[in-house]
Amino acid sequence: MKHLSIIKPGIIFGNVVTLCGGYFLAVHSSDFHRFNFLASLLGMVGVIACGCILNNCIDRDIDKLMDRTKKRLLATENLSVKTALMYAIAFGLIGFLLLYLGTNLLTMLIAFIGLLAYVVAYTLWFKRSSVFGTVIGAVSGAIPPVVGYTSVMGQFDLVAFVLFLILFCWQMPHFFAIAICYSEDYAKAGIPVLPLKRSMAYTKFNILIFVILFFLVTLLLPILGVTHLFYFITASFLGFIWIGLSVWGFFVEDDIAWARKLFLFSIINITLLSIAMGV
């Protein structure tokens, strides 16, 4: 059980929630197949676990420098890199096999693109060298609802693209809030996040812009006719609250306390929105 933390269960759970949102958004137009759903769910869990383990392996040097990550298994050398890589390979192979056998080739390829974006483009390249690492990280994090949707539909259409945009726009303010909360940690590790490389005011402005974009993109689903009144009311209610919380950030004195509230609401927001998609 002590090795469980290496797969980052919190991240996996959050991605599973959005995957289910995309899956049950699509399943109304097709019969529900239990094996297809479980293959989509467990397959993506395997792929995400693989990515999280590889991230831990690559970042073990900078994890030692940050208070929030210095107790991770690889940072404390309580788990060898060789063992961790064996776990990553096993999770990855099982995940992709389940997606291929239980869903379709397109879904497996989309999951593979997400893994490459997270491990290669984000972790190995942009995270340590550019503020645009947040953008790359948001690309990989926007994959799960698309995987859920294409598992049912077998095609990447306009609805799948909107799902991608929703999660992409959501992750930007979510990540910026984390960057504000842990800016001292990121400074120790030399990670170029927006609050350090630009300014707090500039970061807050970007948060507001992406929250507004997120709100507008969420409303595209009812426009496309794939959701009904319950989703529209939920998306509107959550969107207005998040916009208000973002504007409030320009008037607070304690930026970290505000960022924590913004971060917490972002999780509540995407969870309730994903449930509303399924409903």
C-alpha positions as CSV (number, residue, x, y, z in Angstrom):
1,M,0.0,0.0,0.0
2,K,2.9,2.4,0.6
3,H,3.7,2.4,-3.1
4,L,0.1,3.6,-4.0
5,S,1.1,7.2,-3.7
6,I,3.4,6.9,-6.7
7,I,0.4,6.8,-9.1
8,K,-1.1,10.0,-7.5
9,P,-4.6,8.7,-6.7
10,G,-6.0,12.2,-6.4
11,I,-5.1,13.0,-9.9
12,I,-6.4,9.7,-11.2
13,F,-9.8,10.3,-9.4
14,G,-10.1,13.8,-10.8
15,N,-9.5,12.5,-14.3
16,V,-11.9,9.6,-13.9
17,V,-14.6,12.1,-13.0
18,T,-14.2,14.0,-16.2
19,L,-13.9,10.8,-18.2
20,C,-17.2,9.7,-16.9
21,G,-18.7,13.1,-17.8
22,G,-17.6,12.6,-21.4
23,Y,-18.7,9.0,-21.5
24,F,-22.2,9.5,-20.2
25,L,-22.6,12.5,-22.4
26,A,-22.2,10.2,-25.4
27,V,-23.8,7.0,-24.2
28,H,-27.4,8.4,-24.6
29,S,-27.0,7.9,-28.4
30,S,-25.8,4.3,-28.1
31,D,-26.6,1.3,-25.9
32,F,-24.6,1.2,-22.7
33,H,-22.1,-1.7,-22.7
34,R,-20.6,-2.6,-19.3
35,F,-17.3,-3.9,-20.7
36,N,-16.9,-0.9,-22.9
37,F,-17.3,1.4,-19.9
38,L,-15.0,-0.6,-17.7
39,A,-12.3,-0.8,-20.4
40,S,-12.5,2.9,-20.9
41,L,-12.4,3.7,-17.2
42,L,-9.7,1.2,-16.2
43,G,-7.7,1.6,-19.3
44,M,-7.4,5.3,-18.8
45,V,-6.6,4.7,-15.1
46,G,-3.7,2.6,-16.3
47,V,-2.4,5.2,-18.7
48,I,-2.7,8.0,-16.2
49,A,-0.9,5.9,-13.5
50,C,1.9,5.2,-16.0
51,G,2.3,9.0,-16.7
52,C,2.3,9.9,-13.0
53,I,5.0,7.3,-12.2
54,L,7.2,8.5,-15.1
55,N,6.6,12.1,-13.9
56,N,7.8,11.0,-10.4
57,C,10.9,9.3,-11.9
58,I,11.9,12.4,-14.0
59,D,11.1,15.0,-11.3
60,R,12.7,13.2,-8.4
61,D,15.6,15.8,-8.3
62,I,13.4,18.8,-8.1
63,D,10.8,17.0,-5.9
64,K,13.6,16.9,-3.2
65,L,13.7,20.7,-3.2
66,M,10.0,21.4,-2.7
67,D,8.2,21.1,0.6
68,R,5.0,19.6,-0.9
69,T,6.9,16.9,-2.9
70,K,10.0,16.1,-0.8
71,K,8.3,13.1,0.9
72,R,7.5,11.4,-2.4
73,L,8.8,7.8,-2.6
74,L,11.4,8.5,-5.3
75,A,12.5,11.8,-3.8
76,T,13.2,10.0,-0.5
77,E,14.7,7.0,-2.3
78,N,12.3,4.7,-0.6
79,L,11.6,3.2,-4.0
80,S,14.1,2.5,-6.7
81,V,13.8,4.1,-10.2
82,K,14.1,0.6,-11.7
83,T,11.1,-0.7,-9.7
84,A,9.1,2.5,-10.5
85,L,9.7,2.1,-14.2
86,M,8.5,-1.5,-14.1
87,Y,5.3,-0.3,-12.5
88,A,5.0,2.4,-15.2
89,I,5.4,-0.2,-18.0
90,A,2.9,-2.6,-16.5
91,F,0.3,0.1,-15.9
92,G,0.8,1.5,-19.4
93,L,0.6,-1.8,-21.2
94,I,-2.5,-2.9,-19.3
95,G,-4.1,0.5,-19.9
96,F,-3.5,0.6,-23.6
97,L,-4.5,-3.0,-24.1
98,L,-7.8,-2.4,-22.3
99,L,-8.5,0.7,-24.4
100,Y,-7.7,-1.2,-27.6
101,L,-9.7,-4.3,-26.9
102,G,-12.6,-2.7,-25.1
103,T,-13.1,0.5,-26.9
104,N,-11.5,1.4,-30.3
105,L,-8.1,2.3,-31.9
106,L,-8.9,6.0,-32.0
107,T,-9.5,6.1,-28.2
108,M,-6.2,4.3,-27.6
109,L,-4.4,6.8,-29.9
110,I,-5.9,9.8,-28.1
111,A,-4.8,8.4,-24.7
112,F,-1.3,7.8,-26.2
113,I,-1.1,11.4,-27.4
114,G,-2.1,12.6,-23.9
115,L,0.6,10.5,-22.3
116,L,3.2,11.8,-24.7
117,A,2.1,15.4,-24.0
118,Y,2.4,14.9,-20.3
119,V,5.6,12.9,-20.1
120,V,7.7,14.2,-23.0
121,A,6.4,17.7,-23.9
122,Y,5.4,18.8,-20.3
123,T,7.6,16.9,-17.8
124,L,10.8,16.6,-19.9
125,W,10.7,19.8,-21.8
126,F,8.5,22.8,-21.0
127,K,8.0,22.4,-17.2
128,R,11.6,23.4,-16.4
129,S,12.2,25.8,-19.2
130,S,9.0,27.9,-20.0
131,V,5.9,29.4,-18.5
132,F,4.1,27.7,-21.4
133,G,4.5,24.4,-19.5
134,T,1.1,25.1,-18.0
135,V,-0.4,25.1,-21.5
136,I,1.2,21.8,-22.4
137,G,0.1,20.3,-19.1
138,A,-3.5,21.5,-19.8
139,V,-3.4,19.7,-23.2
140,S,-2.7,16.4,-21.5
141,G,-5.2,17.0,-18.8
142,A,-8.0,17.7,-21.3
143,I,-7.7,14.2,-22.8
144,P,-9.9,12.1,-20.3
145,P,-13.4,13.4,-21.2
146,V,-12.4,13.0,-24.9
147,V,-11.4,9.4,-24.2
148,G,-14.7,8.8,-22.5
149,Y,-16.7,10.3,-25.4
150,T,-14.8,8.5,-28.2
151,S,-15.0,5.2,-26.3
152,V,-18.8,5.4,-27.1
153,M,-18.9,7.3,-30.4
154,G,-15.8,6.0,-32.1
155,Q,-15.1,9.3,-33.7
156,F,-13.6,12.7,-32.9
157,D,-16.3,15.2,-33.7
158,L,-17.2,18.7,-32.8
159,V,-18.6,17.6,-29.4
160,A,-15.3,15.9,-28.6
161,F,-13.4,19.1,-29.5
162,V,-15.7,21.1,-27.2
163,L,-15.0,18.7,-24.3
164,F,-11.3,19.1,-24.9
165,L,-11.7,22.9,-24.9
166,I,-13.7,22.8,-21.7
167,L,-11.1,20.9,-19.8
168,F,-8.2,22.9,-21.3
169,C,-9.7,26.2,-20.3
170,W,-10.6,24.8,-16.8
171,Q,-7.0,23.7,-16.2
172,M,-5.4,27.0,-16.8
173,P,-6.8,28.9,-13.8
174,H,-6.7,25.6,-11.8
175,F,-2.9,25.4,-12.5
176,F,-2.4,29.2,-11.9
177,A,-4.0,28.9,-8.5
178,I,-1.6,26.1,-7.6
179,A,1.3,28.2,-8.8
180,I,0.3,31.1,-6.6
181,C,-0.2,28.8,-3.5
182,Y,3.2,27.1,-4.0
183,S,5.2,29.9,-5.6
184,E,8.0,29.6,-3.0
185,D,8.3,25.9,-3.7
186,Y,8.5,26.5,-7.4
187,A,11.1,29.2,-6.8
188,K,13.3,26.8,-4.9
189,A,13.1,24.3,-7.7
190,G,13.6,26.9,-10.5
191,I,10.3,26.1,-12.2
192,P,9.2,29.1,-14.3
193,V,5.5,29.6,-13.3
194,L,3.6,32.7,-14.2
195,P,3.5,34.4,-10.8
196,L,7.3,34.2,-10.6
197,K,8.1,35.1,-14.2
198,R,5.5,37.8,-14.7
199,S,3.6,39.3,-11.8
200,M,0.7,38.5,-9.5
201,A,-1.5,41.0,-11.3
202,Y,-0.7,39.5,-14.7
203,T,-1.5,36.0,-13.3
204,K,-4.8,37.1,-11.9
205,F,-5.7,38.7,-15.3
206,N,-4.9,35.4,-17.0
207,I,-7.0,33.5,-14.5
208,L,-10.0,35.8,-15.2
209,I,-9.6,35.5,-19.0
210,F,-9.5,31.7,-18.9
211,V,-12.4,31.4,-16.4
212,I,-14.5,33.5,-18.8
213,L,-13.4,31.4,-21.7
214,F,-14.3,28.3,-19.7
215,F,-17.7,29.6,-19.0
216,L,-18.4,30.4,-22.6
217,V,-17.1,27.1,-23.9
218,T,-19.3,25.1,-21.4
219,L,-22.3,26.7,-23.0
220,L,-21.5,25.3,-26.4
221,L,-22.7,21.9,-25.4
222,P,-26.4,23.0,-25.1
223,I,-26.0,25.0,-28.2
224,L,-24.9,21.8,-30.0
225,G,-28.0,20.1,-28.6
226,V,-26.2,17.4,-26.6
227,T,-27.3,18.6,-23.2
228,H,-30.5,19.9,-21.7
229,L,-31.8,22.5,-19.3
230,F,-30.3,21.0,-16.1
231,Y,-26.8,21.2,-17.6
232,F,-27.3,24.7,-18.8
233,I,-28.5,25.9,-15.4
234,T,-25.6,24.1,-13.6
235,A,-23.0,25.5,-16.0
236,S,-24.3,29.0,-15.8
237,F,-24.5,29.0,-12.0
238,L,-21.0,27.6,-11.6
239,G,-19.6,29.8,-14.2
240,F,-20.9,33.0,-12.7
241,I,-19.6,32.0,-9.2
242,W,-16.1,31.3,-10.6
243,I,-16.0,34.6,-12.6
244,G,-17.0,36.4,-9.4
245,L,-14.4,34.6,-7.4
246,S,-11.8,35.5,-10.0
247,V,-12.7,39.2,-10.0
248,W,-12.5,39.2,-6.2
249,G,-8.8,38.3,-6.5
250,F,-8.0,41.8,-7.6
251,F,-9.2,43.2,-4.3
252,V,-7.8,40.7,-1.8
253,E,-4.8,41.3,0.4
254,D,-4.0,37.6,1.0
255,D,-3.3,36.2,-2.4
256,I,-2.5,32.7,-1.2
257,A,-5.7,32.3,0.8
258,W,-7.7,33.5,-2.2
259,A,-5.9,31.2,-4.6
260,R,-6.7,28.2,-2.3
261,K,-10.4,29.1,-2.5
262,L,-10.1,29.4,-6.3
263,F,-8.4,26.1,-6.5
264,L,-11.0,24.4,-4.3
265,F,-13.9,25.8,-6.2
266,S,-12.3,24.7,-9.5
267,I,-12.5,21.1,-8.3
268,I,-16.1,21.5,-7.2
269,N,-16.9,23.2,-10.5
270,I,-15.6,20.5,-12.8
271,T,-17.0,17.7,-10.6
272,L,-20.5,19.1,-10.7
273,L,-20.2,20.0,-14.4
274,S,-19.2,16.5,-15.2
275,I,-22.1,15.1,-13.3
276,A,-24.4,17.5,-15.1
277,M,-23.0,16.2,-18.5
278,G,-23.9,12.6,-17.5
279,V,-27.4,13.6,-16.3
